[in-house]
Amino acid sequence: MSSATVDDRAISALEQKFDPEMRFRPVRPPASRVLAALLIALSCFHYYTAGFGLLREATHRGVHLAFVLGLIFIVFGFRRTPAGPVRGGAWAPGGVPIVDWLLAIAVVPSVLYIPYVFDDLAFRVGSPGTLDVAMGSILMVLLLEATRRSMGWPLPLIAIVFIVYALAGPVFPGLLKHAGQSWTQLVNHQYLTSQGIYGIAIGVVATYVFHFVLFGVLATRIGLGQLFLDLASSIAGRQAGGPAKVSVFGSAMFGTLSGSSVANAVTVGSLTIPAMVRVGYRREFAGAVEAAASTGGQITPPVLGAAAFLMIEFLAVPYQTIIAAAAVPAFMHFFGVFMQVHFEAKRHGLRGLTDEEMPRLRESLRLRWPTLIPLVLLIGILVSGRTPYLAAFSAITSCAIVGLTTGAGRDGARNWGVLAALHAVLLVLVFGGMQNDVLRAGVFGVALLATPFVLREFDVRGRIALGTLVEAFQTGAKYALAVGAAAATVGIVIGVVTLTGVGFKLSTIITGAAQGVAGGVVNLLPGGWLDPKVLTLLAALAMTGLVCILLGCGIPTTANYIIMVTVAAPTLVLLGVEPLVAHFFVFYYGVLADITPPVALAAYAAAGMAGSDPFKTGNVAFRLGLAKALVPFVFVFSPSLLLVVKGFTFYDFVVTFVGCVAGVTLLAAALSRYMWSELQRWEQAVLLLAALMLVVPGLVSGLAGLALAAPVLLRQWAARPRSAQPLEA
């Protein structure tokens, strides 16, 4: 893999092919020029406000949403057709039909109307005027269409179902029945209050998520993604089945930059999937490894696919609490995938990478170590307690500095002085507490404007061109469009929940069903075997997890989490689960939808690159990700695994952690049908049962699981000299 490098253009082409959120319409002048200017303006707006102060809440969200929805009607076509020749003409200037231009123009005043009349809203909420209802109706219809264009039907259909529920409340049976709302009342709640479209979902995207999407694009452009892949290859490349293990490590590291499972799978998989197939992995397995590892990127600190910042808003806890709680479960997921990859490689005698295929790590570190500066700066500022958007601003600025200054002059000398000086200015401004926006803007402006003149003194080789930064600002804004529309549409769902109380009703229904299931099981077993409360919680967790997977199909991580928190998490809190634990449970199961057939977006993207059957790849990916499905149950019953919950004890953590590691290992062996030798069917069944006993929190269940597995482990150890079987074609 020494010659394998991340090709930004090739990656963009693959993303547009496999990710429905990135199937952009091809355009030409004048549409391309207008589009480029608007995308850059959107990125610059967020970059400036992140560093120099946010606008008033309604204004900031309104400007963001106006840009996003207007751009969607230009960027995404009415139908998702493969890219072909750009059709122009009087009715489609630049390849964009006149109708789409009109829709893009119409949606802007409907969005900006709220910031314009914001000072009068206190006197109008509850009794909207005709113009209020008209503007709100236009926005709701165009928002659903923009979401459909940018990410498909799943989320708009969910929103439409909730709208119908709000309007037709009297026709629903039983507990779901309510008085019903008129269209005017619905528009009033969704449009004129902060409980709907302009609520917390769009606020978090406009304040946090956009910046981290932009940072991820910039970090990739300056070479940080390539450095991660080189590091992963050096760590695991020479081991048995090396490319698959590189995929696991690389996806874990790349997940710190990417906010999308599909983007992670495409970027890392473009290099690792061909290498996996080359060393002998089945195509379905190669695609599944990348898909499973890539979804793990969404649960990996420090960003968690931007969900970390949503958790801060919903739970009102420090950022440090969120990333500490996420660390061990993320490790368990990647450990589970790694062990299955390892056993698969041993079972089939697959080789690692040769010296010729390995990257030259020393050379890569020498050239690319400065690309780590933005990530270190990002994490450092977040942990220091500064706002996430200021951290993102600093990291984006650092990416620009690294990209423009890292290079060698005619004499081979590096521009470390310029790099250090500009970062010193950045750190002084961030940590020095300078509150004067004009002064800060002036210092940054002078520093950035002076950079090209300073660099003129060097014949710099190895740095990125200024045009690459401009392109990254365009691409980052494009990538953030779908999640922006999704967040606003999720606001409709949240608005209906707060308007009708359906969230509490669903929680009551699920709790009642869980109690019924638990009662039935207790009646079938001898008295005292199982605690009815434990059975009720288990049943509720299973039902909630299923709801999370179903509602998470085809929906971005950020929007997915918001829906889960609104609809599913209250059920667990009602049963006594701590809010932090409940939020992590529904978040993990929502992300699991990306590798759960029939709508396994990450698995289907990886299957497309592997040339394998998408459904089979999804099934294998789900098998590889089973640790992610089990671990949430573990930390519900033993919250110490999240490190920062109330009642944490080191004893509980050690017992639970060791049991999980042992259980995940045995589970991986059982699912792979190999440990030190081929497993017989009875051994596979015993290891599955032992694995479940080991992951159950508690010393007694863990020791019982080890005792059950002991005969199989001893027989496997005795049979370890058995030669590996060749992989079938």
N, C-alpha and C positions, 0 to 999 in steps of 0.2 A: 504493500500500500504506500510505498514511498513516493510514488508518482501521483497518488490520489490526493487531489486538493479540492477544496470547496470552490466550485464555480458558481458565482452569484447569479449569472444569467441562466445557467442550466437549472439551478435550484428554483428560480422564479418560474421557469417554464414548467417544471414538475409540479410546483405548488398550484399553478393555474390549471393543470391537468387533473390533479387528484383532490384538491381542496375546493369544495363548492363556494367557500367564502372568498376565493381569490380568482375566480373565473371572470377576469375583467374583459370588457368589450374593447376591441382594437379601434383606435381613433387616429385621425390625421388632422393636420391644420385645417381650420383654425381651432377646432375642438381640442386638439392635443395641447396647444399653447394655453388656452383658457384653463384646461384641466390641470396642467402642471402648475400654473400660477396659483390656483385655488388650493391645491394640495400643499404646496410650499407655505402658503399663507396660513393654513390650518396648523401645520407643524410649528411654524414660527410663533403663532398665537399661544399655543400651549407651552412652548419653550420659554417664551418671555414671561408669561404669567406665573409659571412655576418658579422662576428665579426672582422675579421682581414684584410679586404680589398678585393674588387672585382678584378677579372682579367680584362685584356683589353676586351672591349665590345664583339668583335667578338670571342675571345677565350672563354670567359665565356659562351656565348650563345652556342657556338659550343660544348663545353664539356658537358653542360647540355643536349643538343639535342642528342648527340651521346649516352649518357647513356640512355636517355628515349626511343629512338627508338630501340636501341639494346635490352633493357630489355623487351620491349613490345613483341617482337617475341619469347621470352622465356616464359613470363608470360601469354600471351593470345594465345589460340589455333586458328587454321584457322577457325574452326567452334565453335559456342557457344553451346556446349553440356553440360548437367548436369554432375557434378563431379561424377566420378566413379573410378573403379580400375585403377591404373597407369600402362600403358603398356610400358614396356621397350624393351630391345633388342638392337642389333647392329645398327638398323636403327632409334632407338629412345632412345638414352642414357638418363636415368633419366626420361623418359616419354616425352621428347622433341624431335620431329622428326629432323633428320639430316638437312632437308631442312630449318627448322626454325633456327637451329644453323648457317647455312650458310648465311641466310638472316640477322641475328643479326650481324654477322661478316662483311657482305658486306656493311651494312648501316653506319658503324662507319667511314671508310675512306672517304665516300662520304660527311659526315657531317664535319669531321675535315679538309677536304681539304681547306675549306675557311679560317680558322685561319692560316693554313700552308702557303698559298699564299697571305695572307692579305696585306702584304707590297707591293705586285706587282699589286694589284687589280686596283689601280688608272690608270694604263696604259693598263688595259685589259677590263674594263667595256665598253660595246658597241661593242667590237670586240673579243668575246670569242674564245679561241682555241678549238680544237677538244676534248682535255681532259676535259676542262671546261664544255662543253656541255654534254659529257658522264657522268661525275660525277653528274652534275645537274639533268640529266634525271633519273639516278638511284635513287637519293634522292627523287625526286618528286613522282616517282612510289611507292617506298617503304614507303614514308610518307603517301600516301593515303591508302595503305594497312594496315599500323600500326594503323592509325586512325579508319579504318573500324573494325579492330579486337578489339580495346580497347573501342569503344563507338558506333559501329553500322554504318549504311549506311547514315543517314541524312546529316552529315557534309561533308563526302567525295563526296556525290552526288552534294551538293551545289558547292563545289570546282571544280568538273568536269564540271558542267554547266558553271561556270565562265571561265574555261580553253577553252572550246569549243567556248564561246563567243569571247574570245581574238583571237583565231585562225581563226574563220569563220565570222569575222566582216562584210564583204561585202554582205553576204546573209541575214542579218537582215533588217527589214523594217524601214522606217521612221527615227526617231531621234536616234534609237539604232544602226543604220548602222555606221560602221567605216572602215578604210582601211584594218584592219586585221594585224596580226603579224605572223611571221614565228616561227617555234618551237625554232630556235636558239635565236631569239629576246626575246621570252617568257622566255626561260631558263636563258638568260642573266639578265633579269629584276628580275626574281624570286630568282635566286641563287647568282648572283654576286653583287647585290646591297642590301641596307638595307631597301628596299621598299617591300620585299617579305617575304620569309621564315625566314630570319634572322632579321626581322623587329621588331617593337615595341611590337607585341603580344608575341612572344617568349621571348623577353627581359624582359617584366613585369613578366611573369611566372617564368623565371630563376632567377629574382632578388627579387621578392616579394612573388608571390603566393605559390611557393613551401614551403617557410619557414612557412607560415601561415597554410598550410595543415599539416605540421609536428607538429607545435605548437598545433593544434586542437587535433591531435591524442595523444600527450603527456599529454595535459591537461585533456583529458578524462581518460587516464590511471591512473593518480594520484588521481582521484576522484572528479574533479571539476564538471563534468556532473551530477554525483550523488547528489552533494550538490545543484546544480540548481534545480533538480527535487524535492528534499526535501523542498527547499524554496518555490517552486511553490505549492507544496501540502499544505504547512502550510498557504500560502496566500489564496488559493481558494478551498482547498479540502473539507471543511465542507459546502460550499455553495450548493445550488440546482444544481444538475448535476455536482458535484464537479470534477470528473475525466476529463471531457471535458475542464473545465476551467483550470485545472492543465496542460492539453495539450497545451493550448494557452500560459500560462505564461512560462511553461517549454521550449516550442519551441522558444519563444522569447529570453530567456536567453541562450539556447543552440545554437541559431543562431549566437551568438557572437563568437563561436568556430568553427562552421561547415561551410565549403565552398560548401555544396551540399544540395539541398532540399531533395533528396532521403535519404542521410545519416542522416539528421536531423529527417526525418519521421521514419526511421527504429529505430534509437536509442531511441527517446522519445516515439514513438508509441509502441515499444515492451512492455512498461510498462503501458501506458495510454489507448491504444485501448482495451485490455482485461478488464480493469477496467470500461471503458465506457459501454461496452456491458453488464457487470455484473450489473450495476445500472439501465439498461433499455434502453439505446440508441439503435436505429436501427443500424445494422452493417454498412450499407452504410453511415449513418451519422457519426458514430464513425470514420471510415476511412477517411471521407471527412474533419472532424475537424482537424485531425492530418496533413493531406496533406496541407490544407489551412494555418494552423499555421506554418508548416515547411517551406513553400515557403516564408513566412514572414521573416524567418531567413536570407534570402539572401538580404533583403533590410534593415537589422537592423545594426545600428552602433555598434561597431567601424570598422568592417571589410567589411560589405556589400558583403559577399561572395568573397572577394578579389577585387571586382570592385572598391572600394574606391581608390586603388593605381593606377588602370588604369585611373580613372578620374583625378588623380593628373598629370599623364603623358599627357593625351589628352588636359586638360583644363589649365594646368600650374597654378593651384591655390593651396593654402596651404591645408594640410590635415584637419585642423580644420574647414575650410570652407565646406568641403565635409560632415563631420559627423554632423555638425550643420544643413546643408540643409536636411539631411536624417532623422532627428529626428522626426519631426511632421508627415510626410507621413507614416513612419513606425508605429507610434502610431495609426494613423487612421486605418491602416490595421488590427492590432491586436484588436483595439476597435470594429471594425465592426464584426470580427469573434466572439469576446467575447459576444457581445450583441445578436447575433443570437443563440449562444449556450445557453445564459441565457433564452431567450424567449422560446426556444425549451424545456428546462428543466422545466420551469414554466407551459408550455402548457400541458406537460405530467406528471407533478407531480413527477419528478425524484429526488432522494435523493442525498445527498452528502456522503462523506466518513465518516465512523464511527470512533470512537476513536481507535479501534483496527486496523483499516486500515491506520490510519494516521502515518506518520513517526515521530520519536522523534527528533524534530528540535534542541532542546538544545543539545542533544547528538551528532547529526550530525554536528552542528557548532563546538562543542568542539573538535571533531576528525578531521574535514575537513577544518576549517577556513584557515589554511595555503595554501590550494589549490587556494585561491583567490589572493594570492600574485603575481603569474605570470601574471594574467589578469590585475591587478592594475598596475603592472610594465609596461606591454605592452602599456596600454592606456596612462600612465604618460609619457613615453618616446616618444610616437607618438605626443602627444599634446605639448611636450617641443620643438618640431621642429627637433629632430634627424631623421635620415633616417628610413624608415619602416623596412628595413632589419636589422638594428642595434637593433631596438625595438624587432623584432622577435627573433634575436639571444639572447637578454637578457631574453626574456620570456621563450625560450627553455631551456636556462641555469637554470633559476629559477625553471622550472618544474623538472629538474634533481635534483636540490638541495632539493626541497620540497619532492620529491619522495623518495630520498635516506636518508634523515635525519629525516623526520617526523615519530616518533615512540616513544615508551615508554621503558625505561630500566627496570631492575629487580625490582627496588624500585618504579616503576610507574612514575618516573620523565620524563618529556619530554625533547627532545634534542633542546630546544629553543636556547641555546648558539651557537651550531654548525650552526643552521639555520640562525641565525642573523649574525654570523661572515662571512659566505660565501656570504650572500646577501650584506653585507657591502663592501666586496671586489668587487663584481660585480658592485655596484653603484658607487664606487670610479673610477673604470675603465671606466664606461660609461659616467659619468658626469665630471670626472676629466680631461678629455681632453688628456689622454695619447696617443701619436701618434706612439710610438715605437712598431711596430708589434711584434718584437721578445720578448720585455719585457712583453707585454700584453699576448702573447701566453704562456710565461714562468709562469706568475702569475696564469693564469687559469689552466695551466697544473698541477702545483704544488697543487693548491687548489682541483682540481678534483681527482688527484691521492692520496692526503692525506685523502680524505673523507672516503674511506673504512677503513683506519687504525684508524681514529678517532672513527668511528662507532664500531670498534672492542671492544672498551672499554664499549660498551653498549650491552645488550642483547635486541636488538631493535625489538619490535613488532609493527605491523601496517604500516611499510614502505614497499615500493615496492622493489622487487628484482632487482639487476643490469640487470638480463636477461630480465626483463620487459621493461627496457629502450632500450635495444638492439632490442627487438621485435618491439617496437614502431618506432624506426628508420627504420626498414624494412617495416612496415605497412605504415608509412607516405610516404615513397618513392613509394610504390605500388599505394597508393591512388592518387599520383600526376602524374602518368604516362599518364593517359587518357587526363588530362587537358593540359599536355605538348605537346602531339601529336596534340590535338585540336588547340592549339595556333599556332603551326607551320602551320597547314592546313589553319587556318584563315589568316595566312600570304599570302597564295596563293590568297585568295579572295581579300585581300587588294592590293596585287600586280597587279591584273587585273584591279581593280578600278583605281589605279593611272596610269596604263599604257594606259587605254582606255578612261578614263573620264566617265565611265558608272554611277558613283555615281551622278554626276551633271545631267546626262541625265535622270536618274530615278526621281530625285528631280523635274526636269522640267515637266516630265510626270505626276507625282502625283499632282503637283501644278496646272497644266492645267486642270486635271480632277476635282480637288476640285473647281476650279473657275467655271467650267461648271455646277457642281452640285449646287453650290451656286446661279448661275444665274438662273437656273431652279426653285429653291425654291423661289427666289425673285419675279419671274414673276407670281408665283401662289398666292402670298400674296399681300394685299394692300400695296401701296407705303409707305415706311418709317418705316414699322414694324420692320424690322431687318436690321442690317448693313451688306452689302455684304462682307466686309472684315472679319467680325466675322464669317459669314457663311462659307467663304472660309477656314478660319483657322480651324473651327470645322470639316469640311469635310476632310481636310488634316490630322488632328489629328486622325480621325476615320480610314482613309486609312493607315496611318503610323502605328497605333496600330495594325491593322490587319496584316500588313506585319511583324511586330515584332513578333507576336504570331506564324505566319506560319513559319518564318525562325528560331524561337527559339525552335521548337519542337525537343526534344531529344538531345539538345545541352547544354553542361555545362554553368553555369552562366558566367564565364569569357569569353569564346569564344563567347557566345551569345551577350554579351554587345559589344564586339569589332565589330562584324558584324553589329549590330544595329547602332553603331556610324558611321560606314563607309557607310552604305547603306541608313539608314532611317533618321538620325539626320540632315543631310544637308537640307532636305526638310523643316523642321521646322525653321532652322536658316534662310533659304531663305525667309520665311514669317515673319521674324522679331522677332522670339522667341529667348530669351537670350540663349547662348550656354549651360550654366549650367542647365537651365530649360529643354532644348531640350535633353540633355544627360540623365537626370533623367527620362524624359518621356519615351524614348525608352528603358531604362534599366528596368523600372517597367513593361512595356508591354512585354519585352522579358522574364522576370522571370515568368510572368503570364502563359506562355506556359506550365509550369510544372503542372498546374491544369486545363488546357484547353483540353478537348477531341478533337480529338481522340488519341493524343500522350501526355497524362498527366502522366509523369513518377512518380512524387511524389504521385499522386492519385492512380496509379496502384500499387505502392509499399505498400501504406497504405491499399488498398483493399485486397491485398494478405494476410496481417497480420490480417485483420478483417474478412476474409472469405466472402467478399461481391462481388457483381458484379462490375468489374472495371469501366465500362462505366457509370453506375449509380453513383458510388462513385465520378467519375470525374465531373459529372454534378452538384452534390451537392457541391463539393469542389469549383467549379467555382462560384456557388451562394454565398457561404460563403466568397469568396474573392472578391466580387463585389466592396467593398470599395477601393481595390487596383486598380480596373479598373476606378473608378470615380475620385479618388483624383488626378491623373495626369492631368486630364482635368482642375481641379480646380486650381492647381498651375501654369498651363500655363496662365490662365486668371488672376490669382492673385498670382504672384510670391512671395509675402510677406510670403506665407505659408512656403517657404524654408528658411526664416529668414535672409539669407546672400546675397540676390540679390540686385542689384542696385535699388534705389528708395524705399527701405523698409520703411514702416511706421507702427507704433504700432497700429494705428487705423485700417488699412487694415488687419493686422494680426488678431486682436481680432475679427473683424466682420467675416472674412473668417473662422477662427478656430471655433468659436461658431456655425456658420452656418453649418460647416461640422459635428461637433459633434451631433447637433440636427438632421441633415439630415441623417447621418449614423444610428442613433438610430431609426428614423422612417422607414428607409429602412429595417433595421433588423426586425422590428416588422411586416412590410408588407410581407416580404419574409417568415417569420415564421408563419404568420397568427395568431399572438397572441401578446397582449400587457399586459393588466391587465385581459383580457378575450379573448375568441375566436373572431377573426375578421370576420365580414361579408364581402362578396365580394366587396360591394361598399366601405366599409371602407378600405379594402386593396388597392383598386384603388386610393382612395383619398390620403392615406398615401404615396403611391408611387409617385404621382404627387407632393405632398407637400415636400417629401424628395428631389426630383430633384430641386425644387425651392429653398430649403434651401442651398443646396451645391453650387448653382450658386453664385459666389462672388458678394457681394453688400448688403447693408442694406435693400433696398426696396424689392428685391426679397425674402430675408429672412423673413421679416415681412409678406409678402404676403403668403409665405409658412406656417408660423405659423397660420395665420388667416384661411387658408384653412383647416389645420389639427385640429383646435380648436374644432369643433363639434364632431369629432371622439374621440379626447382625453377626452372630457367631458363625452361622452357616455361610453367610456371604464372605466373611473374612477368610474362612477356610478355603473358599473357592476362588480367591482373588487371582491366582495365577492364570485362570482361564483366559484364553486369547479373545480379543475383541472381534465381534462379528462385522464383516464388511457391510457397508451401506447398500441397500437394494436400490437399483436404478429407478 
